[in-house]
Amino acid sequence: MSNAALYYTPTSCGAANFIAAHRAGILGSKLNAYQADMQTHKVLTGPKAGVDFYTINPKGNVPTIILGDGTLLNENGATLQWIADNAVTPVAPANGTPQRYVLQSKLSWIASELQGLVAGLFDPAATSEAREHLTAKYHQKLQFLNDVELADGRKYCVGNEFTVADSYLYIVLSWSPYIDLDLSKYPKADAYFKRIGELEFVKEAHAAMAAAKPQV
Ligand SMILES: N[C@@H](CCC(=O)N[C@@H](CS)C(=O)NCC(=O)O)C(=O)O
């Protein structure tokens, strides 16, 4: 069976998958990673460079993983766990353990509650009332992240090791400047974000994504 293929962009939630896969040690072995452009909806790198991304993923969004048997996987909760289940270096607690379900709950929370709100703030069509409402709700979530989830100053979302939930939360927090949000108002969340960004493999992953040369 051929390698699976990840489609991503370097600053989107797709990048969380690239970082996780890099940490997992599966890039270029079990998983090849290719960039796509979300404005033009064209694949930018790899054997399908130039192809309309909708023909690969009719939803047109990233992350997208095409498994070796052709199965299309979407949604961070699924793609990140596929990466975890195929990892050489572990990036999730073992399947079936309580901690694995904790990880699943964090992924769902990040996707539905954090990213769901930020996505609305990125929407240029959002009215100022809608924007105000979404911003207030997002601040509540960050307060919870800061005061409850990260209250003990923990390094990682789940347990004592980096997991796919960290790559995802880190990327969502990295969007703060684009939505005019000052993360330093939430010192524990801010410290967490900076700590993850300083991890050597996270820096390596950013460098590898930046080095990918669009072929179209
Ligand atoms: N519900 C999806 C959201 C994925 C998503 O919104 N991806 C964004 C990038 S962070 C995207 O590809 N947007 C471009 C588009 O939808 O056209 C998930 O959890 O993975």
The ligand as a MOL file (V3000), in Angstrom:
LIG
                    3D

  0  0  0     0  0            999 V3000
M  V30 BEGIN CTAB
M  V30 COUNTS 20 19 0 0 0
M  V30 BEGIN ATOM
M  V30 1 N -14.0740 21.0820 11.3070 0
M  V30 2 C -12.7890 21.0330 10.6640 0
M  V30 3 C -12.3360 22.4350 10.3750 0
M  V30 4 C -11.2570 22.4850 9.3520 0
M  V30 5 C -11.0230 23.8920 8.8890 0
M  V30 6 O -11.7940 24.8070 9.1920 0
M  V30 7 N -9.9520 24.1020 8.1340 0
M  V30 8 C -9.6280 25.4110 7.6630 0
M  V30 9 C -8.1720 25.7600 7.9880 0
M  V30 10 S -7.8850 25.8640 9.7360 0
M  V30 11 C -9.7610 25.4490 6.1540 0
M  V30 12 O -9.2750 24.5810 5.4770 0
M  V30 13 N -10.4380 26.4740 5.6560 0
M  V30 14 C -10.5530 26.6980 4.2510 0
M  V30 15 C -11.8830 26.3170 3.6930 0
M  V30 16 O -12.7310 25.7700 4.4630 0
M  V30 17 O -12.0800 26.5750 2.5060 0
M  V30 18 C -11.7740 20.3040 11.5410 0
M  V30 19 O -11.9940 20.1550 12.7450 0
M  V30 20 O -10.7710 19.8430 11.0110 0
M  V30 END ATOM
M  V30 BEGIN BOND
M  V30 1 1 1 2
M  V30 2 1 2 3
M  V30 3 1 2 18
M  V30 4 1 3 4
M  V30 5 1 4 5
M  V30 6 2 5 6
M  V30 7 1 5 7
M  V30 8 1 7 8
M  V30 9 1 8 9
M  V30 10 1 8 11
M  V30 11 1 9 10
M  V30 12 2 11 12
M  V30 13 1 11 13
M  V30 14 1 13 14
M  V30 15 1 14 15
M  V30 16 2 15 16
M  V30 17 1 15 17
M  V30 18 2 18 19
M  V30 19 1 18 20
M  V30 END BOND
M  V30 END CTAB
M  END
